[in-house]
Amino acid sequence: MVDDTSQTINLSAPVLEKLEAGSRPFSILIQKLTGIVGKTDILYNADELLVYECDGYIVDKSVPDIVIFPTSTAQVSEIVKLCNEFNVPFLARGAGTSLSGGCLPIGGGVMIVLTRMKQILELNLRDRYAIVEPGMVNLHLTNALKGTGYHYAPDPSSQGACTIGGNIATNSGGPHTLKYGVTTNHVLGLEAVLPDGSVIELGGPTAEVPGYDLHGVYVGNEGTFGICTKAIVRLTRDPEAHRTMLAVFQTIGDATRAISEMIAEGIIPSALEMMDHGIIQAVEEAFHFGFPLDAGAVLLIEVDGLEVALDAEVSKILEICNKNNVREIQRADTPEERMLIWKSRKQAFGAIGRLSPSYCTQDGVVPRTRLPEILEFIEQTSKKYGLRIVNVFHAGDGNVHPILLFDERDQGQIQLVLEASEEILEKCLELGGSVTGEHGIGVEKINFMSRIFNETDLAMMERVRNIFNPRQICSRDKVLPPHASDNSPKVSQTHPARRAPH
């Protein structure tokens, strides 16, 4: 029990050194934190903490020293103030679906898990906004809006688990953001606890707020500006009608040419997703959708809008697909058939467990016209490193997600995954793209920042971060690489992206 101040608790060495250097033993920190949330909402035993050693990026792991579950903004603020008092690093975590190590507690410290702050505080259909807590699961908001005539547009593939707070941290995308925009286009305002424990409000429920667009700056900060505790999100009117199709192609080249031609014709589908041969096999084995196992690629195409306009748009899409050697096109004629088609895409990642015990999902971006080149390069990289790589991605905006299959128990395979991933992302840059479209930089891609931005750019980003987070005690060692002018105390001397996982 935390009342026993004589107990021995294992704490990571850097954090322990900080606490021992002061006058407050670790047990007092435990007691004070317990006083904020209660005994049932704090973890500090080694076997319990192990659950939080990584997020969806399993290549690197680091165990927090304390995991705590607040239920209000006031509790988050008190926890953060205590971390400052004890000079202990902290970071926020939602569902842990980050794929770039955004939830990795480098060097230990306090992990503030927001999954118990999951309420819808207000639904205002007249003014088209909702106010939600950060632990609200994306899909739960969608379900709460069913039948109202409105929806929340951003829909990441992890929609059934990921939280609105995490979506805001990484500026998440999703299949329907091709037409409707990513998370930042749907956040009107937010409440946040800054790294010193103070609470601020940015933006508001109206579309235009006087002054600087500070909530726009905040979205995508990956936890380095503080902890979002409330979000005001835009609600979008449901389209009058949908047309949803699965187009089966013999080759990836045929499918990518069809994608480019659709966009060139001025057609902006609400979603345009691709699954390659490897994913098709896994999904078919898992769910038996009836996909042809010899197909090179499948495109999920959806258009929406006014009923009177959709048939002409679909006709043009079919013409383009036929021109590019489509084998067959399946159309959803009922809401149930549409949901089944979307299930094949949304559950694709879950089916990968049938292919490999472990996988690493990359997140690069290239111009749509360069998709054939990056996919060819991914195939070459697969052969070069002897790793199986499958692909499922947002083809409409050139956001590729090569999935590298491996066994994390084999240290040699982990190193191959790191090297292959780096080559793929380097190629994305060479083709005029970027190293992330929606997963964020986290710790995984931090070494790429100096390749994308010059010293002046990075220095300006540091200045912005330091306005919010001057001590860098919050989400330490994320997004920006270490800089010569950085004099803050360090928790970890070795960057996790180059450490062997434990």
N, C-alpha and C positions, 0 to 999 in steps of 0.2 A: 504494500500500500504506500501511497505517496507520503503518508504521515510519518513513516519511518525514515528519518533523515540520516540514519546511519547506514542505509543499504548501499551496496555497490552497484553502480550502473555503468556499463561500458559505453563510452562516448568517443567519437572519432578524435584522433590525437590533436589536430589543429584546433578544434573547438574546445577540447578539454584544456589545452594550454591557455586559451584565452580566459576561460573561467577560473582556472587556478591562479592566473596572474592577478586576478582581482580578489575581492574579499567574499564573494558569494559562491558557495558550493553548488554543484549541479542540482542537488536535491531541493534547494530553495527555488530554483527556476521551475522544477517540476511542480512544486507546491503552488507557486503563484499561478502557473498556467492552469493547474487543476482548479484553482479557485475561480477561474474565469468560466470554464466550460463544464466542470464536474468530472468525477472519476471515470465515468463511462465513455467520455469523449476525448480521451487522450491515450496514446500508446507510446511505450518506451522500452518494452522488452524486445530482445533481439529477434525472437522467432516471429513476433507480430510485425516488426519493422521490415522484415525481409520482403513482405508483399509489395512494398513501395520502393524497391531498389531500382526500378526502371519504369519507363512508360512503354509505348508501342515500339520505340527504338531500342531493341534488346541487345544491340551490339555492345553497349556500354552500360555499366551498373554502378550505383553508389547508394548506400543505405543512409537514410536520414537518422538523426538521433532521437527525434521526437516527432510524432504525427498527431495533429490536433484537429478537431472537427468543430469549428464554430457554427453557430446558427443565426448570427445577426451581424450587422455592420459594426455595432458597438463592441462585440466580442473580437472581431477581426482587428479593430483598432487597438484594443487593449493588448492583444497578443503581440502585435507589431511593436507597440511601445515597450513591452517587456523585452523583446528581442534586441531592441536598441539599447535598453538599459544594461543588458548582459553582454552586448556586443556579439551576438550570435546571428549568423546568416539565416535567412528564411526564404521560402518561395511558396507560391500557391500551386495547387493541383486540383483539377476537376476529375474527369473520368479516367485520366491517364492514357487517352488515345493518341496523344502526340506522337508523331513519327520522326521527330528530329532531336529527341532528348530534352525537350522544353521543360519537362517535369523532373529532370535529373538533379538531385540535391548534391551538387559538387562539394565534396569535403564535409558532408553531413549538415547539421543544423536542424532547424524546425521546418517541417512541412505542414502547411495550412491547407487542409482538404476541405473544399467548399461544397461537397455533394449533399450536405444536409441543408444548405440554403437553396431550396429548389421550388419556391412558390411562385405562382403567377400573382403579382400584387395588384395588377389592374389590366383589364381588357377594355379598350375604348374603340369600338368599331366605328363610331361616328367620326372620330378624328384619326382613325386608322393607326393606332399604336397600341403596344402592350408594354407593361413594365414587369420585368421578371428578375428573379435572383440568379446569380451566376451558375448555380448548380442545376438549373433547369435543363433537363435533357432536351436536345433539339426536337426530337420526334414527339416528345410529350406536349410541346407547344403546338406542333402541327395537329396532334390529335385533339387538343383542347379547342382548336379553331374549326374543326370539321363541322360543316353545316351552317357556318356563319356567313359564308360567301367570301371569306378572306383567308389568307395564309401567310406564313413567314417564309420568304423565298429561299434563303440559303439552306441547302440540304446536303451537307457532306455525306460521303459514302458511309461514314461511321455514325450516321444520324441517329441510329437506335441507341447509342451509348454516349456520344460526345455531348458536352454541355455548352450552353450559350456563352458562358464566361471563357471557356477554352476557345470557342470560335472567334470571340473578340480578340483574344490574345494573339492568335495567329492569322487573323483576317481570312478565315477559312473560305473555301470555295464550295464546289459541289456540281453535280450534273446540270442543274438548272441555272447556274450563274452565267452561263454563256449568254443568255438573253437578259437575265434580271440583275446581274451584278453580284459581286462578292459581299462579304459581311459588312464592310465599311459603308456600302451603299444602302444599308438597311438599319444602321444604328443612328438614332436621332440624338441620344444623350446617354450619360452614364454617371453613376456614383462610384468613387474609388477611394480606397484607403492608401494614402501615399506611404512611401517607405519610412517616414518618421512617425506614422500612426495618425496623422491628421486626415480628415475626410473632406473630399472636394466633390463638387458636382459640375459636370461639363455638358454643354448642350442642353437640350430640353425637348419636350414633346412636339414643338412646332417645327416646321420644315426649315425655317430660317431663324437663326439666333444671332443677334448683333455681336460683333467682336470676332476674334480669331476662332478658327475651326479647331479648337483644342480636342474635342472628342474625336475628330478625324485623325489628329496626331496620335491620340492614345490607342486607337484600334490598330492592332498589329505589333504592339510593343513587346510581345512575348513575355510579359510579366516583369519586364525591367523597369517599368514606370510605377509599379505598385500593384494593388489587388482590386480588380473590379468587383463591386459588391451589389450592383444593381444596374440593369440595362433597360433603356427605353428603345424599343425596336419598332421599325416601320412594318405595318401590315399591308399586304398587297391584295387587291381584289382578285378573286379566282377568275381565270379565263372562261369565256363562254363555252369553249369546246377544245378538245384535244384530238390529235391524230398520232398514234404511237405505232412504230414499225420496227421490225428486226430485219436487217438486210444482211444476207450471208454472201460472203465473197470468197473466191478461191485463193486469193493472195492478199497480203497486207497492202501491197502497192496499189491494187485496184481500189481497195477501200479508202486509202489516203487520197488518191486522186479524186474520188467522188466527194470527199470532204471539202477539198480545196475548191472544186467546181461549184458546190452548193453555196459556199460563202461568196465566191466571185459573182454568182448570180444575184446576190443581194438577199439570199434566204438566210435568216438567222433563226435556226431551230431553238426551241426552249432548252433542248438537250441534244447532244451529239456525242455518244460514247462509243469506245471501241474495246473489244476483247479479242485477244489473239488466240492462236491454236491451243496453246498450253492452258489458258484460262477456260476456254471452251470445254476442253476435256475434263477439267476439274469440276466445273459447274455442272456439267452433264452427269458426271458420276455421282455428284452429291444430290442433285435435285431432279434429274430426269426431265428437263424441259423440252427435249426433242431436238437439240442442236446436232447438226451433222458433224461427226467427229473428225472428218477429213477437211473441214473448212479452214481456210487460212486466217480469216478474221470475220467478226460479226460487228455490225454497227447498230446501235440502238438510237433511233432517230425519233424525236418528238417535236411536233409543232403545236402551237396553241394560239388562240385568239378568237376572232369572230367566226361563227359557223360558216357564214357565206364566203369567207375568204380562204378557208382551209383546203377545200378540195383542189383548187387551182394550184396551191402551194405543194400539196402532196403529189399532184400530177407532174410537176416540174422535178421534184425529188426523184420520183420513179424513173423519169426520163434520164436523169443524170446517172442514177444507179445502173440502169440498163446499158447505158453508154459505156460504163466501166465494168462490164462483165459480171454483174451481180448474178448469183446462182438462183437465189429465191428471196422473196420478201414476205414476211409474215406480218399481218396487220391485226391490231387489237380492235375487235368490234364491240367489246363490252368493257365496262369498268373492271370486271374480274380479270379479263384477258390482259388489260393494261397493267394491272397490279402484278400479274404473273411475270410479264416481261420485265418490269422494274425489279422484281424480286431477283431475277437472274443477274442483274447488275449489282444491286445493293448487297447481295450475299456472296459476291464473287470472292472477296477476301477471306471469308469464312471457309470457303471450299479449298483454299490453298493448303490447309492442314492435311489434306489427302495426298499432297504432292511432296511435302517436306516437313521435318520437325520444326524448322525455324525459317524465317524469311525476313528480308530487309527491303522495305519499300522506298524507292527513291522518288524524287519529286523535281523534275526538271521542266523547263519550258523552251520551246523553239517556235519560230514562225510556222504557221500551218503548212506552208509550202515546203518546209524542210522536214516534215514528218517522215517521209520515206528514207531520208538520209540518216536520221537519228535512229530509226528502228533497224536499219541495216547495220549501223554501228553497234547497236546493242547486241544484235545477233553475233557479230564478229567478236565482241567482248566476251560473250558467253562461251564461245569456242576457245578463245585465247586463255581464259582462266579455268576452263573446265567446270563452269557453274551453270546450272540451268536457270534461265531468266525468262519469266513470262510477263505479259503486259496487259494491263487494263487501265484505261485513262480517259481524260476529258479531251477527246480528239478535236472538238470544235474550237478550242482556244489554244491548242498546241501544248497542253499540260500533260506530259508523259509520266507514267508511274511504272517504270521497270521494277519488277519484283525479283530479287535475287534469292534463290533457294539454297539453304545450307543447313548444317548441323552445328549449333552453337557449342556443343561439347568438344568440337574439334577446333583447336586454336589456329591450326593452319588454314582452315576454311574461313574463319573470321577475318584473317589477314587478307585473303583473296577477295572477300566481299568488300573490304575497305578500299583495296586498290582498284577493283573493277568499278565500284561506285564513283571513285574519283575520276576515272577516265571518262565515264559516261557524262558526268556533270561538266567536265572540261570540254567535251564535245558540244554540249548544249551551248556553252559560252561561245565556242568557235563558230557555231551556226547562227549566232546573233540572238541567243536566248538568255535564260537565267537559270540559276541553280535551285530556285524554289518558286512554285506558283501558289501554294497554299499551306504547306507543312511548316514553313518558317525555317529560320537558321538554327535556332537552338544551340546545341553543342556540336551537332553532326557536321554542319557546313561552315562553322566559324572561320576555318582556315581559308575559305573562298572569298571572304569579304574583302581582303586586301587585293584580290585579283579582279574583283568587280569594281571597287571604288579606290580612288587615289587617296593620299594621305590627308588632303584638305577635306574631302568628302567625309572620311572617317572621323576626323577631328570635329567637324560640325555635328555629326551624329552623337559623338561623345558629349558635346556641349548640351545638346537637347536632353540626352539621357540624364546628365548630371543635374539638370534643373529639377527633374523629378526625384532622382536617386543619387544625391551627391556622395553618400558614403559607400554606395554600391554594395549594400548589405542585402539587398533584395534581388533574388534571381541572379546571383553572382556568376560571372564568367559565361554569360549567355550573349548571343547575337554579335557583339563587337569583340574583335581580337584584342588581347592585351596591348596597351599603348605605353610608350616611354613616359608619358606625363601622368600615368596612373599611379598614384602614391597610396592607394587604399590598401589595407592589410589583406593579404591573400590567404584563402583557405586551402586552395589546392595549387601546388607548384607545377603539376603536370596536367596538360589539357586532356580531358577524358577521351577525346576522339582518337588519341594515340596510345591510350593505356589498354592493356589486356583486361577484359572483363573478368570479374571474379565469380 
